């Protein structure tokens, strides 16, 4: 999927308006990527959250497409905005970008959006991603975010899509064991991942509040 600057499609304003807006000396995309807004001690959390909700409602589909067609900062921001506003019409586009995994960092935002949509179709996309990328123990892509989102959907939908990935010595264990920096890290056991994901998504559910 080739990258195209939004200026080339008549939406040159979208990067400054939605991606690089500053909060506490940091551009929005870095705040989203680092999860700083999840911490209650960050002074700018309330302002940041209010602006995200407002922008998620205000941005139109053409502007989102312009962001999704550009580089990782724009795609990451677009994924979050789509998820916050639950724009399910972007499901196929988000799914294609996630499965392609052409650029870094943005995949977690796509997983967030799919978890926010909250349907069986979204679980199928995440399952397809994990089928493709968990066996690739040489790749550190968005496997944790995808599994976390799928666990959340299983909880919401009463399904068990993630079970075959999280069984002992299954694909998840094999992938984690191939990542030396994750060895013995409690956040990467399936049970802990489920709890951490629930906390994250509980916060994410707050995006829909006025």
ABEGO torsion letter per residue (X at the ends): XBBBBAAAAGAAAAAAAAAABBBGGBBAAAAAAAGAAABAABAAAAAAAAAAAAAAAABBAAAAAAAAABBAAAAAAAAAAAAAAGBAAAAAAAAAAAAAGABBGAAAAAAAAAAAAGBAAAAAAAAAAAAAAAABAABBBAAAAAAAAAAAAAAAAGBAAAAAAABBGBAAAAAAAABAAABGBAAABAAAAAAAAAAAAAAAAAAABX
